[in-house]
Amino acid sequence: MTVSAFPAPEAIRTLLHCLENDAQLMQAFIDALEHESTLLENLDDIPALEACAQRKNSLAASLTNADACRNAALAQCGFPAGKAGMNEAACAHPDVASACLRLLDLAARARELNDANGIAIQLCAQHHALALQDLRSLLGSEDLYDARGRKTSPSFLGHAPIVAG
């Protein structure tokens, strides 16, 4: 792609605005990940953890939309989409370079936090799976509960299940 040596100043301002918006969203995403990390340490507030996951998903969707906005601004300036376009824009414009560097640093931090939280969630799930396996073994029943948390064997309590109706 041939890049114009002098994109219109308003196109550069639009790109800078998009990069600043991206950075603000990424910082909010990092804040949500840090909050999630704190909640995962204790697992004593499941509703807060669920609300945090919803917030994180909402921010991820906003970041996806922001990517489209940034790519449109890069195209308006004559640069390709994605990281390649950001690199070209950064090389051509020092003020864009600092905004791109900030965004890339924030993205790296978010990736690091998200990976750590994912490991914590995986370890917690493994712990609970092993605890449930131990419980089933102790009770002598391999089918203690179904996926909805309901007992699958009516004979387990020694009487027939109650049926509404």
OpenMM code with the backbone's topology and positions (N, CA, C; nanometers):
from openmm import Vec3, app, unit

residues = "MET THR VAL SER ALA PHE PRO ALA PRO GLU ALA ILE ARG THR LEU LEU HIS CYS LEU GLU ASN ASP ALA GLN LEU MET GLN ALA PHE ILE ASP ALA LEU GLU HIS GLU SER THR LEU LEU GLU ASN LEU ASP ASP ILE PRO ALA LEU GLU ALA CYS ALA GLN ARG LYS ASN SER LEU ALA ALA SER LEU THR ASN ALA ASP ALA CYS ARG ASN ALA ALA LEU ALA GLN CYS GLY PHE PRO ALA GLY LYS ALA GLY MET ASN GLU ALA ALA CYS ALA HIS PRO ASP VAL ALA SER ALA CYS LEU ARG LEU LEU ASP LEU ALA ALA ARG ALA ARG GLU LEU ASN ASP ALA ASN GLY ILE ALA ILE GLN LEU CYS ALA GLN HIS HIS ALA LEU ALA LEU GLN ASP LEU ARG SER LEU LEU GLY SER GLU ASP LEU TYR ASP ALA ARG GLY ARG LYS THR SER PRO SER PHE LEU GLY HIS ALA PRO ILE VAL ALA GLY".split()
positions = [
    Vec3(0.0850, -0.1174, 0.0000),
    Vec3(0.0000, 0.0000, 0.0000),
    Vec3(0.0888, 0.1227, 0.0000),
    Vec3(0.0590, 0.2181, -0.0835),
    Vec3(0.1338, 0.3426, -0.0896),
    Vec3(0.0747, 0.4387, 0.0120),
    Vec3(0.1598, 0.4866, 0.0997),
    Vec3(0.1144, 0.5746, 0.2061),
    Vec3(0.1442, 0.7183, 0.1689),
    Vec3(0.0447, 0.8025, 0.1847),
    Vec3(0.0651, 0.9451, 0.1614),
    Vec3(0.1622, 0.9971, 0.2659),
    Vec3(0.2608, 1.0760, 0.2220),
    Vec3(0.3593, 1.1297, 0.3151),
    Vec3(0.2956, 1.2299, 0.4105),
    Vec3(0.1847, 1.2895, 0.3693),
    Vec3(0.1215, 1.3928, 0.4502),
    Vec3(-0.0292, 1.3700, 0.4600),
    Vec3(-0.0723, 1.2778, 0.5478),
    Vec3(-0.2163, 1.2621, 0.5664),
    Vec3(-0.2751, 1.3930, 0.6185),
    Vec3(-0.4000, 1.4149, 0.5888),
    Vec3(-0.4662, 1.5369, 0.6352),
    Vec3(-0.4574, 1.5455, 0.7872),
    Vec3(-0.4326, 1.6670, 0.8400),
    Vec3(-0.4214, 1.6828, 0.9856),
    Vec3(-0.5452, 1.6323, 1.0599),
    Vec3(-0.6635, 1.6511, 1.0011),
    Vec3(-0.7840, 1.6024, 1.0697),
    Vec3(-0.7873, 1.4497, 1.0751),
    Vec3(-0.7283, 1.3831, 0.9754),
    Vec3(-0.7215, 1.2372, 0.9765),
    Vec3(-0.6290, 1.1897, 1.0890),
    Vec3(-0.5177, 1.2590, 1.1071),
    Vec3(-0.4250, 1.2253, 1.2161),
    Vec3(-0.4921, 1.2508, 1.3509),
    Vec3(-0.5657, 1.3627, 1.3633),
    Vec3(-0.6377, 1.3906, 1.4885),
    Vec3(-0.7403, 1.2815, 1.5175),
    Vec3(-0.8086, 1.2359, 1.4145),
    Vec3(-0.9060, 1.1282, 1.4315),
    Vec3(-0.8364, 1.0009, 1.4792),
    Vec3(-0.7220, 0.9695, 1.4180),
    Vec3(-0.6453, 0.8517, 1.4594),
    Vec3(-0.6001, 0.8653, 1.6044),
    Vec3(-0.5502, 0.9821, 1.6410),
    Vec3(-0.5072, 1.0041, 1.7793),
    Vec3(-0.6245, 0.9905, 1.8764),
    Vec3(-0.7401, 1.0401, 1.8369),
    Vec3(-0.8601, 1.0265, 1.9206),
    Vec3(-0.8950, 0.8789, 1.9385),
    Vec3(-0.8888, 0.8024, 1.8298),
    Vec3(-0.9171, 0.6587, 1.8379),
    Vec3(-0.8169, 0.5879, 1.9296),
    Vec3(-0.6904, 0.6230, 1.9169),
    Vec3(-0.5877, 0.5615, 2.0006),
    Vec3(-0.6080, 0.5957, 2.1480),
    Vec3(-0.6471, 0.7195, 2.1765),
    Vec3(-0.6739, 0.7589, 2.3152),
    Vec3(-0.7954, 0.6842, 2.3694),
    Vec3(-0.8997, 0.6725, 2.2878),
    Vec3(-1.0183, 0.5965, 2.3283),
    Vec3(-0.9809, 0.4504, 2.3545),
    Vec3(-0.9004, 0.3924, 2.2659),
    Vec3(-0.8536, 0.2549, 2.2841),
    Vec3(-0.7794, 0.2406, 2.4167),
    Vec3(-0.6928, 0.3354, 2.4465),
    Vec3(-0.6143, 0.3300, 2.5698),
    Vec3(-0.7046, 0.3395, 2.6926),
    Vec3(-0.8046, 0.4257, 2.6882),
    Vec3(-0.8982, 0.4367, 2.8005),
    Vec3(-0.9764, 0.3068, 2.8206),
    Vec3(-1.0231, 0.2488, 2.7103),
    Vec3(-1.0948, 0.1208, 2.7198),
    Vec3(-1.0029, 0.0106, 2.7716),
    Vec3(-0.8797, 0.0090, 2.7233),
    Vec3(-0.7851, -0.0939, 2.7664),
    Vec3(-0.7540, -0.0789, 2.9151),
    Vec3(-0.7429, 0.0456, 2.9625),
    Vec3(-0.7187, 0.0666, 3.1055),
    Vec3(-0.8387, 0.0190, 3.1870),
    Vec3(-0.9599, 0.0447, 3.1401),
    Vec3(-1.0799, -0.0035, 3.2091),
    Vec3(-1.0819, -0.1565, 3.2097),
    Vec3(-1.0387, -0.2172, 3.1000),
    Vec3(-1.0315, -0.3629, 3.0919),
    Vec3(-0.9296, -0.4163, 3.1927),
    Vec3(-0.8159, -0.3505, 3.2033),
    Vec3(-0.7134, -0.3884, 3.3011),
    Vec3(-0.7697, -0.3761, 3.4425),
    Vec3(-0.8406, -0.2672, 3.4699),
    Vec3(-0.9014, -0.2492, 3.6019),
    Vec3(-0.9974, -0.3635, 3.6332),
    Vec3(-1.0774, -0.4041, 3.5335),
    Vec3(-1.1711, -0.5150, 3.5524),
    Vec3(-1.0951, -0.6460, 3.5776),
    Vec3(-0.9858, -0.6668, 3.5049),
    Vec3(-0.9047, -0.7877, 3.5253),
    Vec3(-0.8406, -0.7893, 3.6637),
    Vec3(-0.7939, -0.6748, 3.7097),
    Vec3(-0.7355, -0.6675, 3.8439),
    Vec3(-0.8413, -0.6943, 3.9504),
    Vec3(-0.9613, -0.6419, 3.9301),
    Vec3(-1.0716, -0.6678, 4.0233),
    Vec3(-1.1072, -0.8167, 4.0217),
    Vec3(-1.1113, -0.8750, 3.9026),
    Vec3(-1.1388, -1.0178, 3.8898),
    Vec3(-1.0336, -1.0991, 3.9644),
    Vec3(-0.9086, -1.0602, 3.9528),
    Vec3(-0.7998, -1.1297, 4.0210),
    Vec3(-0.8209, -1.1284, 4.1723),
    Vec3(-0.8597, -1.0143, 4.2246),
    Vec3(-0.8870, -1.0018, 4.3680),
    Vec3(-1.0024, -1.0923, 4.4085),
    Vec3(-1.1082, -1.0933, 4.3289),
    Vec3(-1.2237, -1.1776, 4.3591),
    Vec3(-1.1885, -1.3258, 4.3509),
    Vec3(-1.0996, -1.3621, 4.2606),
    Vec3(-1.0596, -1.5018, 4.2457),
    Vec3(-0.9733, -1.5508, 4.3618),
    Vec3(-0.9105, -1.4593, 4.4337),
    Vec3(-0.8266, -1.4990, 4.5472),
    Vec3(-0.9081, -1.5631, 4.6589),
    Vec3(-1.0305, -1.5161, 4.6795),
    Vec3(-1.1109, -1.5653, 4.7912),
    Vec3(-1.2324, -1.6469, 4.7486),
    Vec3(-1.2887, -1.6146, 4.6352),
    Vec3(-1.4108, -1.6788, 4.5859),
    Vec3(-1.5237, -1.6736, 4.6883),
    Vec3(-1.5300, -1.5635, 4.7630),
    Vec3(-1.6353, -1.5522, 4.8635),
    Vec3(-1.7494, -1.4605, 4.8195),
    Vec3(-1.7397, -1.4026, 4.7011),
    Vec3(-1.8455, -1.3151, 4.6503),
    Vec3(-1.8749, -1.3507, 4.5045),
    Vec3(-1.9456, -1.4603, 4.4868),
    Vec3(-1.9746, -1.5103, 4.3521),
    Vec3(-2.0573, -1.4103, 4.2712),
    Vec3(-2.1589, -1.3437, 4.3293),
    Vec3(-2.2316, -1.2429, 4.2496),
    Vec3(-2.1403, -1.1312, 4.1982),
    Vec3(-2.0445, -1.0886, 4.2795),
    Vec3(-1.9502, -0.9848, 4.2351),
    Vec3(-1.8612, -1.0387, 4.1233),
    Vec3(-1.8229, -1.1657, 4.1330),
    Vec3(-1.7407, -1.2263, 4.0283),
    Vec3(-1.8189, -1.2354, 3.8974),
    Vec3(-1.9464, -1.2706, 3.9067),
    Vec3(-2.0304, -1.2764, 3.7863),
    Vec3(-2.0471, -1.1375, 3.7251),
    Vec3(-2.0693, -1.0357, 3.8090),
    Vec3(-2.0822, -0.8983, 3.7599),
    Vec3(-1.9521, -0.8523, 3.6950),
    Vec3(-1.8412, -0.8905, 3.7536),
    Vec3(-1.7103, -0.8545, 3.6979),
    Vec3(-1.6910, -0.9203, 3.5615),
    Vec3(-1.7315, -1.0457, 3.5491),
    Vec3(-1.7190, -1.1161, 3.4205),
    Vec3(-1.8056, -1.0484, 3.3148),
    Vec3(-1.9246, -1.0045, 3.3525),
    Vec3(-2.0107, -0.9332, 3.2578),
    Vec3(-1.9471, -0.8016, 3.2155),
    Vec3(-1.8904, -0.7291, 3.3100),
    Vec3(-1.8223, -0.6025, 3.2797),
    Vec3(-1.7047, -0.6271, 3.1858),
    Vec3(-1.6289, -0.7308, 3.2146),
    Vec3(-1.5129, -0.7643, 3.1323),
    Vec3(-1.5568, -0.7985, 2.9896),
    Vec3(-1.6639, -0.8755, 2.9760),
    Vec3(-1.7150, -0.9108, 2.8429),
    Vec3(-1.7644, -0.7880, 2.7678),
    Vec3(-1.8287, -0.6968, 2.8387),
    Vec3(-1.8762, -0.5727, 2.7776),
    Vec3(-1.7580, -0.4886, 2.7279),
    Vec3(-1.6555, -0.4793, 2.8092),
    Vec3(-1.5362, -0.4041, 2.7693),
    Vec3(-1.4652, -0.4710, 2.6521),
    Vec3(-1.4622, -0.6031, 2.6497),
    Vec3(-1.4006, -0.6742, 2.5366),
    Vec3(-1.4753, -0.6428, 2.4074),
    Vec3(-1.6078, -0.6373, 2.4140),
    Vec3(-1.6873, -0.6023, 2.2961),
    Vec3(-1.6583, -0.4581, 2.2541),
    Vec3(-1.6466, -0.3678, 2.3503),
    Vec3(-1.6137, -0.2279, 2.3197),
    Vec3(-1.4756, -0.2162, 2.2563),
    Vec3(-1.3820, -0.2971, 2.3037),
    Vec3(-1.2477, -0.2969, 2.2449),
    Vec3(-1.2500, -0.3473, 2.1005),
    Vec3(-1.3339, -0.4447, 2.0732),
    Vec3(-1.3475, -0.4941, 1.9353),
    Vec3(-1.4019, -0.3836, 1.8456),
    Vec3(-1.5032, -0.3113, 1.8942),
    Vec3(-1.5581, -0.1988, 1.8175),
    Vec3(-1.4537, -0.0894, 1.7986),
    Vec3(-1.3739, -0.0666, 1.9015),
    Vec3(-1.2695, 0.0355, 1.8930),
    Vec3(-1.1635, -0.0031, 1.7899),
    Vec3(-1.1347, -0.1322, 1.7774),
    Vec3(-1.0408, -0.1780, 1.6747),
    Vec3(-1.0893, -0.1371, 1.5359),
    Vec3(-1.2190, -0.1536, 1.5116),
    Vec3(-1.2760, -0.1172, 1.3814),
    Vec3(-1.2628, 0.0327, 1.3571),
    Vec3(-1.2877, 0.1108, 1.4609),
    Vec3(-1.2754, 0.2571, 1.4504),
    Vec3(-1.1304, 0.2962, 1.4207),
    Vec3(-1.0375, 0.2354, 1.4927),
    Vec3(-0.8957, 0.2654, 1.4729),
    Vec3(-0.8511, 0.2249, 1.3327),
    Vec3(-0.8965, 0.1092, 1.2856),
    Vec3(-0.8593, 0.0640, 1.1511),
    Vec3(-0.9150, 0.1571, 1.0443),
    Vec3(-1.0358, 0.2087, 1.0669),
    Vec3(-1.0940, 0.3051, 0.9722),
    Vec3(-1.0111, 0.4340, 0.9719),
    Vec3(-0.9677, 0.4776, 1.0900),
    Vec3(-0.8856, 0.5987, 1.0988),
    Vec3(-0.7497, 0.5768, 1.0325),
    Vec3(-0.6929, 0.4581, 1.0507),
    Vec3(-0.5659, 0.4268, 0.9834),
    Vec3(-0.5832, 0.4323, 0.8320),
    Vec3(-0.6919, 0.3747, 0.7827),
    Vec3(-0.7191, 0.3764, 0.6385),
    Vec3(-0.7367, 0.5190, 0.5873),
    Vec3(-0.8043, 0.6019, 0.6668),
    Vec3(-0.8249, 0.7418, 0.6290),
    Vec3(-0.6901, 0.8144, 0.6163),
    Vec3(-0.5937, 0.7716, 0.6952),
    Vec3(-0.4597, 0.8306, 0.6893),
    Vec3(-0.3729, 0.7665, 0.5815),
    Vec3(-0.4217, 0.6601, 0.5199),
    Vec3(-0.3452, 0.5933, 0.4159),
    Vec3(-0.2581, 0.4795, 0.4664),
    Vec3(-0.2857, 0.4316, 0.5873),
    Vec3(-0.2083, 0.3221, 0.6458),
    Vec3(-0.2910, 0.1940, 0.6455),
    Vec3(-0.2233, 0.0780, 0.6441),
    Vec3(-0.2974, -0.0487, 0.6511),
    Vec3(-0.3568, -0.0688, 0.7914),
    Vec3(-0.4484, -0.1618, 0.7998),
    Vec3(-0.5133, -0.1923, 0.9276),
    Vec3(-0.4186, -0.2680, 1.0200),
    Vec3(-0.4539, -0.2712, 1.1465),
    Vec3(-0.3836, -0.3535, 1.2449),
    Vec3(-0.2507, -0.2984, 1.2891),
    Vec3(-0.1724, -0.3895, 1.3444),
    Vec3(-0.0431, -0.3511, 1.4006),
    Vec3(0.0516, -0.2948, 1.2944),
    Vec3(0.0446, -0.3489, 1.1726),
    Vec3(0.1303, -0.2975, 1.0648),
    Vec3(0.1012, -0.1506, 1.0375),
    Vec3(-0.0260, -0.1153, 1.0330),
    Vec3(-0.0639, 0.0242, 1.0118),
    Vec3(-0.0243, 0.1128, 1.1276),
    Vec3(-0.0389, 0.0601, 1.2489),
    Vec3(0.0031, 0.1380, 1.3662),
    Vec3(0.1537, 0.1636, 1.3619),
    Vec3(0.2303, 0.0611, 1.3209),
    Vec3(0.3759, 0.0774, 1.3106),
    Vec3(0.4122, 0.1824, 1.2056),
    Vec3(0.3458, 0.1772, 1.0899),
    Vec3(0.3734, 0.2760, 0.9851),
    Vec3(0.3356, 0.4167, 1.0311),
    Vec3(0.2195, 0.4283, 1.0954),
    Vec3(0.1747, 0.5590, 1.1444),
    Vec3(0.2709, 0.6115, 1.2504),
    Vec3(0.3186, 0.5216, 1.3373),
    Vec3(0.4117, 0.5612, 1.4425),
    Vec3(0.5439, 0.6095, 1.3840),
    Vec3(0.5901, 0.5437, 1.2781),
    Vec3(0.7148, 0.5854, 1.2132),
    Vec3(0.7001, 0.7215, 1.1454),
    Vec3(0.5800, 0.7493, 1.0948),
    Vec3(0.5575, 0.8738, 1.0213),
    Vec3(0.5230, 0.9923, 1.1116),
    Vec3(0.4704, 0.9637, 1.2324),
    Vec3(0.4214, 1.0716, 1.3195),
    Vec3(0.4597, 1.0435, 1.4649),
    Vec3(0.5513, 1.1212, 1.5216),
    Vec3(0.5967, 1.0974, 1.6586),
    Vec3(0.4837, 1.0997, 1.7629),
    Vec3(0.3844, 1.1868, 1.7455),
    Vec3(0.2755, 1.1918, 1.8425),
    Vec3(0.1913, 1.0649, 1.8358),
    Vec3(0.1785, 1.0081, 1.7172),
    Vec3(0.1086, 0.8800, 1.7012),
    Vec3(0.1929, 0.7694, 1.7634),
    Vec3(0.3253, 0.7802, 1.7518),
    Vec3(0.4149, 0.6786, 1.8074),
    Vec3(0.3945, 0.6640, 1.9574),
    Vec3(0.3870, 0.7747, 2.0296),
    Vec3(0.3711, 0.7648, 2.1750),
    Vec3(0.2336, 0.7076, 2.2111),
    Vec3(0.1299, 0.7425, 2.1360),
    Vec3(-0.0039, 0.6885, 2.1618),
    Vec3(-0.0076, 0.5387, 2.1319),
    Vec3(0.0585, 0.4971, 2.0246),
    Vec3(0.0639, 0.3541, 1.9899),
    Vec3(0.1415, 0.2758, 2.0952),
    Vec3(0.2529, 0.3299, 2.1388),
    Vec3(0.3345, 0.2629, 2.2402),
    Vec3(0.2552, 0.2450, 2.3695),
    Vec3(0.1838, 0.3481, 2.4097),
    Vec3(0.1011, 0.3396, 2.5314),
    Vec3(-0.0034, 0.2296, 2.5168),
    Vec3(-0.0715, 0.2269, 2.4024),
    Vec3(-0.1738, 0.1261, 2.3793),
    Vec3(-0.1144, -0.0147, 2.3783),
    Vec3(-0.0023, -0.0321, 2.3133),
    Vec3(0.0613, -0.1634, 2.3089),
    Vec3(0.1072, -0.2090, 2.4472),
    Vec3(0.1573, -0.1159, 2.5290),
    Vec3(0.1964, -0.1489, 2.6664),
    Vec3(0.0746, -0.1925, 2.7482),
    Vec3(-0.0362, -0.1188, 2.7339),
    Vec3(-0.1580, -0.1551, 2.8058),
    Vec3(-0.2105, -0.2911, 2.7597),
    Vec3(-0.2053, -0.3169, 2.6306),
    Vec3(-0.2519, -0.4454, 2.5772),
    Vec3(-0.1675, -0.5610, 2.6310),
    Vec3(-0.0372, -0.5398, 2.6412),
    Vec3(0.0506, -0.6436, 2.6961),
    Vec3(0.0161, -0.6712, 2.8423),
    Vec3(-0.0100, -0.5653, 2.9183),
    Vec3(-0.0481, -0.5817, 3.0597),
    Vec3(-0.1811, -0.6557, 3.0716),
    Vec3(-0.2769, -0.6212, 2.9871),
    Vec3(-0.4073, -0.6882, 2.9895),
    Vec3(-0.3922, -0.8364, 2.9565),
    Vec3(-0.3100, -0.8672, 2.8575),
    Vec3(-0.2875, -1.0064, 2.8191),
    Vec3(-0.2270, -1.0849, 2.9359),
    Vec3(-0.1307, -1.0233, 3.0036),
    Vec3(-0.0644, -1.0874, 3.1174),
    Vec3(-0.1652, -1.1155, 3.2300),
    Vec3(-0.2463, -1.0169, 3.2630),
    Vec3(-0.3468, -1.0348, 3.3682),
    Vec3(-0.4510, -1.1387, 3.3289),
    Vec3(-0.4972, -1.1335, 3.2055),
    Vec3(-0.5990, -1.2277, 3.1592),
    Vec3(-0.5455, -1.3708, 3.1628),
    Vec3(-0.4201, -1.3890, 3.1227),
    Vec3(-0.3591, -1.5219, 3.1286),
    Vec3(-0.3502, -1.5713, 3.2726),
    Vec3(-0.3078, -1.4847, 3.3644),
    Vec3(-0.2970, -1.5232, 3.5052),
    Vec3(-0.4342, -1.5579, 3.5632),
    Vec3(-0.5357, -1.4788, 3.5304),
    Vec3(-0.6703, -1.5078, 3.5797),
    Vec3(-0.7215, -1.6388, 3.5206),
    Vec3(-0.6907, -1.6637, 3.3954),
    Vec3(-0.7318, -1.7891, 3.3328),
    Vec3(-0.6707, -1.9094, 3.4026),
    Vec3(-0.5448, -1.8980, 3.4412),
    Vec3(-0.4779, -2.0065, 3.5148),
    Vec3(-0.5448, -2.0257, 3.6504),
    Vec3(-0.5759, -1.9160, 3.7197),
    Vec3(-0.6424, -1.9255, 3.8502),
    Vec3(-0.7792, -1.9922, 3.8370),
    Vec3(-0.8531, -1.9570, 3.7338),
    Vec3(-0.9847, -2.0167, 3.7116),
    Vec3(-0.9705, -2.1654, 3.6811),
    Vec3(-0.8728, -2.2000, 3.5986),
    Vec3(-0.8508, -2.3408, 3.5656),
    Vec3(-0.8129, -2.4209, 3.6901),
    Vec3(-0.7257, -2.3673, 3.7734),
    Vec3(-0.6856, -2.4367, 3.8956),
    Vec3(-0.8038, -2.4528, 3.9908),
    Vec3(-0.8864, -2.3503, 4.0008),
    Vec3(-1.0047, -2.3573, 4.0864),
    Vec3(-1.1003, -2.4651, 4.0356),
    Vec3(-1.1215, -2.4694, 3.9061),
    Vec3(-1.2107, -2.5703, 3.8470),
    Vec3(-1.1556, -2.7108, 3.8724),
    Vec3(-1.0251, -2.7285, 3.8585),
    Vec3(-0.9641, -2.8587, 3.8847),
    Vec3(-0.9807, -2.8971, 4.0314),
    Vec3(-0.9606, -2.8006, 4.1207),
    Vec3(-0.9759, -2.8266, 4.2635),
    Vec3(-1.1183, -2.8721, 4.2942),
    Vec3(-1.2168, -2.8015, 4.2400),
    Vec3(-1.3563, -2.8370, 4.2662),
    Vec3(-1.3925, -2.9715, 4.2030),
    Vec3(-1.3383, -3.0011, 4.0863),
    Vec3(-1.3645, -3.1303, 4.0221),
    Vec3(-1.3081, -3.2439, 4.1074),
    Vec3(-1.1875, -3.2247, 4.1603),
    Vec3(-1.1279, -3.3270, 4.2470),
    Vec3(-1.2058, -3.3413, 4.3769),
    Vec3(-1.2515, -3.2301, 4.4336),
    Vec3(-1.3301, -3.2362, 4.5569),
    Vec3(-1.4616, -3.3094, 4.5333),
    Vec3(-1.5258, -3.2842, 4.4208),
    Vec3(-1.6502, -3.3530, 4.3884),
    Vec3(-1.6241, -3.5020, 4.3656),
    Vec3(-1.5128, -3.5339, 4.3011),
    Vec3(-1.4769, -3.6740, 4.2806),
    Vec3(-1.4561, -3.7430, 4.4151),
    Vec3(-1.3875, -3.6760, 4.5080),
    Vec3(-1.3667, -3.7317, 4.6423),
    Vec3(-1.4995, -3.7501, 4.7142),
    Vec3(-1.5867, -3.6534, 4.7032),
    Vec3(-1.7180, -3.6627, 4.7679),
    Vec3(-1.7971, -3.7804, 4.7128),
    Vec3(-1.7955, -3.7965, 4.5831),
    Vec3(-1.8664, -3.9093, 4.5206),
    Vec3(-1.8082, -4.0422, 4.5696),
    Vec3(-1.6776, -4.0478, 4.5790),
    Vec3(-1.6122, -4.1695, 4.6246),
    Vec3(-1.6501, -4.2003, 4.7686),
    Vec3(-1.6506, -4.0998, 4.8550),
    Vec3(-1.6859, -4.1186, 4.9955),
    Vec3(-1.8308, -4.1640, 5.0135),
    Vec3(-1.9184, -4.1163, 4.9298),
    Vec3(-2.0600, -4.1510, 4.9410),
    Vec3(-2.0935, -4.2788, 4.8648),
    Vec3(-1.9976, -4.3311, 4.7909),
    Vec3(-2.0206, -4.4540, 4.7172),
    Vec3(-2.1120, -4.4372, 4.5979),
    Vec3(-2.1166, -4.3191, 4.5428),
    Vec3(-2.2026, -4.2945, 4.4280),
    Vec3(-2.1254, -4.2154, 4.3244),
    Vec3(-2.1147, -4.2684, 4.2063),
    Vec3(-2.0456, -4.1991, 4.0994),
    Vec3(-2.1354, -4.0987, 4.0280),
    Vec3(-2.2659, -4.1058, 4.0519),
    Vec3(-2.3591, -4.0155, 3.9845),
    Vec3(-2.4396, -3.9353, 4.0869),
    Vec3(-2.3687, -3.8680, 4.1743),
    Vec3(-2.4315, -3.7940, 4.2826),
    Vec3(-2.5234, -3.6829, 4.2323),
    Vec3(-2.4781, -3.6023, 4.1378),
    Vec3(-2.5560, -3.4918, 4.0840),
    Vec3(-2.5425, -3.4882, 3.9321),
    Vec3(-2.6486, -3.4383, 3.8684),
    Vec3(-2.6389, -3.4192, 3.7240),
    Vec3(-2.5861, -3.2792, 3.6968),
    Vec3(-2.5800, -3.2391, 3.5709),
    Vec3(-2.5225, -3.1106, 3.5324),
    Vec3(-2.6007, -2.9928, 3.5886),
    Vec3(-2.7275, -3.0129, 3.6234),
    Vec3(-2.8084, -2.9044, 3.6799),
    Vec3(-2.8046, -2.9042, 3.8318),
    Vec3(-2.7242, -2.9903, 3.8902),
    Vec3(-2.7125, -2.9941, 4.0352),
    Vec3(-2.8221, -3.0756, 4.1015),
    Vec3(-2.8910, -3.1579, 4.0253),
    Vec3(-2.9981, -3.2414, 4.0803),
    Vec3(-2.9487, -3.3840, 4.0944),
    Vec3(-2.9991, -3.4486, 4.1986),
    Vec3(-2.9631, -3.5874, 4.2239),
    Vec3(-3.0143, -3.6730, 4.1085),
    Vec3(-2.9292, -3.7617, 4.0587),
    Vec3(-2.9679, -3.8432, 3.9443),
    Vec3(-3.0205, -3.9800, 3.9848),
    Vec3(-2.9936, -4.0218, 4.1065),
    Vec3(-3.0367, -4.1538, 4.1503),
    Vec3(-3.1427, -4.1394, 4.2594),
    Vec3(-3.2745, -4.1641, 4.2277),
    Vec3(-3.3793, -4.1480, 4.3274),
    Vec3(-3.3637, -4.2425, 4.4447),
    Vec3(-3.2950, -4.3540, 4.4265),
    Vec3(-3.2795, -4.4489, 4.5358),
    Vec3(-3.1753, -4.4033, 4.6373),
    Vec3(-3.1037, -4.2973, 4.6061),
    Vec3(-2.9974, -4.2496, 4.6938),
    Vec3(-3.0507, -4.2108, 4.8323),
    Vec3(-3.1663, -4.1477, 4.8383),
    Vec3(-3.2240, -4.1059, 4.9667),
    Vec3(-3.3155, -4.2138, 5.0250),
    Vec3(-3.3337, -4.3217, 4.9552),
    Vec3(-3.4138, -4.4307, 5.0073),
    Vec3(-3.5621, -4.4152, 4.9812),
    Vec3(-3.6035, -4.3201, 4.8996),
    Vec3(-3.7451, -4.3074, 4.8660),
    Vec3(-3.7576, -4.2555, 4.7227),
    Vec3(-3.8783, -4.2673, 4.6711),
    Vec3(-3.9049, -4.2256, 4.5332),
    Vec3(-3.9011, -4.0740, 4.5243),
    Vec3(-3.8663, -4.0214, 4.4070),
    Vec3(-3.8629, -3.8756, 4.3904),
    Vec3(-4.0036, -3.8171, 4.3970),
    Vec3(-4.0114, -3.6930, 4.4409),
    Vec3(-4.1371, -3.6225, 4.4454),
    Vec3(-4.1600, -3.5578, 4.3093),
    Vec3(-4.2797, -3.5797, 4.2534),
    Vec3(-4.3111, -3.5254, 4.1232),
    Vec3(-4.4255, -3.4276, 4.1397),
    Vec3(-4.4063, -3.3028, 4.0992),
    Vec3(-4.5124, -3.2030, 4.1093),
    Vec3(-4.6132, -3.2273, 3.9979),
    Vec3(-4.7351, -3.1992, 4.0288),
    Vec3(-4.8230, -3.2100, 3.9156),
    Vec3(-4.9573, -3.2501, 3.9450),
] * unit.nanometer
topology = app.Topology()
chain = topology.addChain("A")
for resn in residues:
    res = topology.addResidue(resn, chain)
    for name in ("N", "CA", "C"):
        topology.addAtom(name, app.Element.getBySymbol(name[0]), res)
